Amino acid sequence: MAMKKTTGTIKTSFLYIGHAFRTMLRLYQMPYSKEWDIVLNELLGALEKGKASAEIHNHCLRFSFEKEIYEVWVANRWYAYGNLYAKQKANVSWSNDIPREYQYRPKFSTMIRLNDVCKNLESVHHEVKINQLYDSIRENLKNESIYRYRCRLWR
């Protein structure tokens, strides 16, 4: 999956200025964890290499990787963003939300990378929905024109 990256030095510098203010004013809701940052980067790398899959599901990005499912919180950008929200084995029913005291945020650069993945997934999902809508409109128009043609034949 080719990832579109956040580009533009002005936009990126504004993001980092905002990050500095959020850090100084302690506006991040989760503490930073180097270990979680490493794990999240491994998940993102596996996704880019095609070894993992991801989908957006209820304010989370759900990764499927090595028979495990990781839900990473992607709502409330940037304040509560990128923390591990839930984890489960692929064949076990969903039940284990991670307690808040064990939820951490990654580095800001990892958050930007995660945001790029979410934007790409949303754009692909949006494009699929638009194509489905156009297909249904075409089908309805086709059925309507067939109906009108049949009505003319019956008059």
C-alpha positions as a Markdown table, in Angstrom:
| # | Residue | x | y | z |
|---|---|---|---|---|
| 1 | Met | 0.0 | 0.0 | 0.0 |
| 2 | Ala | 1.6 | 3.3 | -1.1 |
| 3 | Met | 1.3 | 5.8 | 1.6 |
| 4 | Lys | 0.7 | 9.5 | 0.9 |
| 5 | Lys | 2.8 | 11.5 | 3.4 |
| 6 | Thr | 2.1 | 14.8 | 5.0 |
| 7 | Thr | 4.2 | 17.1 | 2.9 |
| 8 | Gly | 5.1 | 20.8 | 3.0 |
| 9 | Thr | 7.6 | 22.2 | 5.3 |
| 10 | Ile | 5.3 | 25.1 | 6.4 |
| 11 | Lys | 2.5 | 22.6 | 7.3 |
| 12 | Thr | 4.9 | 20.3 | 9.1 |
| 13 | Ser | 6.5 | 23.1 | 11.0 |
| 14 | Phe | 3.1 | 24.3 | 12.2 |
| 15 | Leu | 2.3 | 20.8 | 13.3 |
| 16 | Tyr | 5.5 | 20.7 | 15.4 |
| 17 | Ile | 4.9 | 24.2 | 16.9 |
| 18 | Gly | 1.4 | 22.9 | 18.0 |
| 19 | His | 3.1 | 19.8 | 19.4 |
| 20 | Ala | 5.5 | 22.1 | 21.4 |
| 21 | Phe | 2.6 | 24.0 | 22.9 |
| 22 | Arg | 0.6 | 20.9 | 23.7 |
| 23 | Thr | 3.7 | 19.5 | 25.4 |
| 24 | Met | 4.5 | 22.7 | 27.4 |
| 25 | Leu | 0.8 | 23.1 | 28.4 |
| 26 | Arg | 0.5 | 19.4 | 29.2 |
| 27 | Leu | -2.5 | 19.0 | 26.9 |
| 28 | Tyr | -1.7 | 15.5 | 25.9 |
| 29 | Gln | -4.0 | 13.1 | 27.6 |
| 30 | Met | -1.6 | 10.1 | 27.6 |
| 31 | Pro | 2.0 | 10.0 | 28.7 |
| 32 | Tyr | 4.7 | 9.3 | 26.2 |
| 33 | Ser | 6.2 | 5.7 | 26.0 |
| 34 | Lys | 9.3 | 4.8 | 24.0 |
| 35 | Glu | 8.3 | 1.1 | 24.1 |
| 36 | Trp | 4.8 | 1.8 | 22.6 |
| 37 | Asp | 6.4 | 4.1 | 20.0 |
| 38 | Ile | 8.6 | 1.2 | 18.9 |
| 39 | Val | 5.7 | -1.3 | 18.7 |
| 40 | Leu | 3.5 | 1.1 | 16.8 |
| 41 | Asn | 6.3 | 1.8 | 14.3 |
| 42 | Glu | 6.6 | -1.9 | 13.8 |
| 43 | Leu | 2.9 | -2.2 | 13.1 |
| 44 | Leu | 3.0 | 0.7 | 10.6 |
| 45 | Gly | 6.1 | -0.9 | 9.0 |
| 46 | Ala | 4.3 | -4.2 | 8.7 |
| 47 | Leu | 1.3 | -2.5 | 7.1 |
| 48 | Glu | 3.5 | -0.7 | 4.6 |
| 49 | Lys | 5.2 | -4.0 | 3.7 |
| 50 | Gly | 1.8 | -5.8 | 3.3 |
| 51 | Lys | 2.4 | -8.1 | 6.3 |
| 52 | Ala | -0.5 | -6.6 | 8.3 |
| 53 | Ser | -3.9 | -5.2 | 7.4 |
| 54 | Ala | -5.7 | -2.3 | 8.8 |
| 55 | Glu | -9.2 | -0.8 | 8.9 |
| 56 | Ile | -10.9 | 2.1 | 10.6 |
| 57 | His | -13.4 | 0.9 | 13.2 |
| 58 | Asn | -15.2 | 2.9 | 15.9 |
| 59 | His | -12.6 | 5.7 | 16.5 |
| 60 | Cys | -9.8 | 3.2 | 16.2 |
| 61 | Leu | -7.5 | 1.9 | 13.6 |
| 62 | Arg | -7.7 | -1.9 | 13.8 |
| 63 | Phe | -4.5 | -3.7 | 12.8 |
| 64 | Ser | -4.5 | -7.4 | 12.1 |
| 65 | Phe | -0.9 | -8.7 | 12.5 |
| 66 | Glu | 0.5 | -12.2 | 13.3 |
| 67 | Lys | -2.9 | -13.6 | 14.6 |
| 68 | Glu | -3.4 | -10.7 | 16.9 |
| 69 | Ile | -5.6 | -7.6 | 16.6 |
| 70 | Tyr | -4.5 | -4.2 | 17.9 |
| 71 | Glu | -6.9 | -1.3 | 18.2 |
| 72 | Val | -5.1 | 2.0 | 18.2 |
| 73 | Trp | -7.1 | 5.1 | 19.1 |
| 74 | Val | -7.2 | 7.7 | 16.3 |
| 75 | Ala | -9.9 | 10.1 | 17.5 |
| 76 | Asn | -9.2 | 13.3 | 19.3 |
| 77 | Arg | -6.2 | 14.1 | 17.2 |
| 78 | Trp | -3.5 | 15.1 | 18.6 |
| 79 | Tyr | -4.6 | 15.1 | 22.3 |
| 80 | Ala | -5.5 | 11.5 | 22.9 |
| 81 | Tyr | -4.1 | 9.9 | 19.8 |
| 82 | Gly | -2.1 | 6.8 | 18.9 |
| 83 | Asn | -2.5 | 4.9 | 22.1 |
| 84 | Leu | -3.2 | 1.1 | 22.3 |
| 85 | Tyr | -6.9 | 0.9 | 23.1 |
| 86 | Ala | -7.5 | -2.8 | 22.9 |
| 87 | Lys | -5.7 | -6.0 | 21.9 |
| 88 | Gln | -6.9 | -9.5 | 21.3 |
| 89 | Lys | -6.0 | -12.9 | 19.8 |
| 90 | Ala | -7.6 | -13.3 | 16.3 |
| 91 | Asn | -9.8 | -16.2 | 17.3 |
| 92 | Val | -11.0 | -14.9 | 20.8 |
| 93 | Ser | -14.1 | -12.8 | 21.3 |
| 94 | Trp | -13.5 | -9.1 | 21.9 |
| 95 | Ser | -13.3 | -8.3 | 25.6 |
| 96 | Asn | -10.0 | -6.9 | 26.7 |
| 97 | Asp | -9.9 | -3.1 | 26.7 |
| 98 | Ile | -6.6 | -1.9 | 28.0 |
| 99 | Pro | -7.0 | 0.1 | 31.3 |
| 100 | Arg | -6.3 | 3.8 | 30.9 |
| 101 | Glu | -3.3 | 3.8 | 33.2 |
| 102 | Tyr | -1.6 | 1.4 | 30.7 |
| 103 | Gln | -2.4 | 3.5 | 27.6 |
| 104 | Tyr | 0.5 | 5.6 | 26.2 |
| 105 | Arg | 1.1 | 7.9 | 23.3 |
| 106 | Pro | 3.9 | 7.5 | 20.7 |
| 107 | Lys | 6.3 | 10.2 | 19.4 |
| 108 | Phe | 4.8 | 13.0 | 17.5 |
| 109 | Ser | 6.4 | 11.9 | 14.3 |
| 110 | Thr | 4.8 | 8.5 | 14.7 |
| 111 | Met | 1.4 | 10.2 | 15.3 |
| 112 | Ile | 1.9 | 12.0 | 12.0 |
| 113 | Arg | 2.7 | 8.7 | 10.3 |
| 114 | Leu | -0.4 | 7.1 | 11.8 |
| 115 | Asn | -2.5 | 10.1 | 10.7 |
| 116 | Asp | -1.2 | 9.6 | 7.1 |
| 117 | Val | -2.3 | 6.0 | 7.2 |
| 118 | Cys | -5.8 | 6.9 | 8.5 |
| 119 | Lys | -6.2 | 9.6 | 5.8 |
| 120 | Asn | -5.2 | 7.0 | 3.1 |
| 121 | Leu | -7.7 | 4.5 | 4.4 |
| 122 | Glu | -10.4 | 7.0 | 4.6 |
| 123 | Ser | -9.8 | 8.2 | 1.1 |
| 124 | Val | -9.9 | 4.6 | -0.2 |
| 125 | His | -13.1 | 3.9 | 1.8 |
| 126 | His | -14.6 | 7.2 | 0.5 |
| 127 | Glu | -13.7 | 6.3 | -3.1 |
| 128 | Val | -15.3 | 2.8 | -2.8 |
| 129 | Lys | -18.5 | 4.3 | -1.3 |
| 130 | Ile | -18.7 | 6.9 | -4.2 |
| 131 | Asn | -18.3 | 4.1 | -6.8 |
| 132 | Gln | -21.0 | 2.1 | -5.1 |
| 133 | Leu | -23.3 | 5.1 | -5.1 |
| 134 | Tyr | -22.7 | 5.8 | -8.8 |
| 135 | Asp | -23.3 | 2.1 | -9.6 |
| 136 | Ser | -26.6 | 2.1 | -7.8 |
| 137 | Ile | -27.6 | 5.4 | -9.6 |
| 138 | Arg | -26.7 | 3.9 | -12.9 |
| 139 | Glu | -28.7 | 0.7 | -12.1 |
| 140 | Asn | -31.7 | 2.8 | -11.0 |
| 141 | Leu | -31.6 | 4.9 | -14.2 |
| 142 | Lys | -31.2 | 1.8 | -16.3 |
| 143 | Asn | -34.2 | 0.1 | -14.5 |
| 144 | Glu | -36.2 | 3.3 | -14.8 |
| 145 | Ser | -35.5 | 3.6 | -18.6 |
| 146 | Ile | -36.5 | 0.0 | -19.1 |
| 147 | Tyr | -39.7 | 0.6 | -17.1 |
| 148 | Arg | -40.5 | 3.7 | -19.2 |
| 149 | Tyr | -39.8 | 1.7 | -22.4 |
| 150 | Arg | -42.2 | -1.1 | -21.3 |
| 151 | Cys | -44.9 | 1.4 | -20.4 |
| 152 | Arg | -44.7 | 2.9 | -23.9 |
| 153 | Leu | -45.1 | -0.6 | -25.3 |
| 154 | Trp | -48.2 | -1.3 | -23.2 |
| 155 | Arg | -50.0 | 1.9 | -24.2 |
